[in-house]
């Protein structure tokens, strides 16, 4: 099996609209020159947003954090995005199987209800997954630092 990579990045509420536009390929103009719009129709949706990434995440945070008396600040991380590439040596035809396994792993690790969206881009140079997760602790706090530790 070849090389693969996973990249994790954290986003605040103000950044979610841009992430959502990129992941769902909304709009015609893309700042990423590596996007081949002729192949965008082949992209895969493993877990779609219901309304928008911002609205779905806001509703989840309202239910699991604010309604339980915990606080959210402007500096709070609302979404952790996990980007995973398809390893060299795995045929692109098997990308759905591979990326579905990754989504399943993170559903088991962080809770299925905390997965906000999962999109696979096949229209760039390397197939890759964009998985958006709300970093909620078991006791209902929004905390990137407590969810993403070295032990995980």
Secondary structure, 3 states (H helix, E strand, C coil): CCCCCEEEEEEEHHHHHHHHHHHHCCCCCCCCCCCCHHHHHHCEEEECCCCCHHHHHHHHHHHHCHHHCCCCCCCCEEEEEEEEECCCCCCHHHHHHHHHHHHHHHHHHHCHHHEEEEEEECCCCCCEEEEEECCECCCCCECHHHHCCCCC
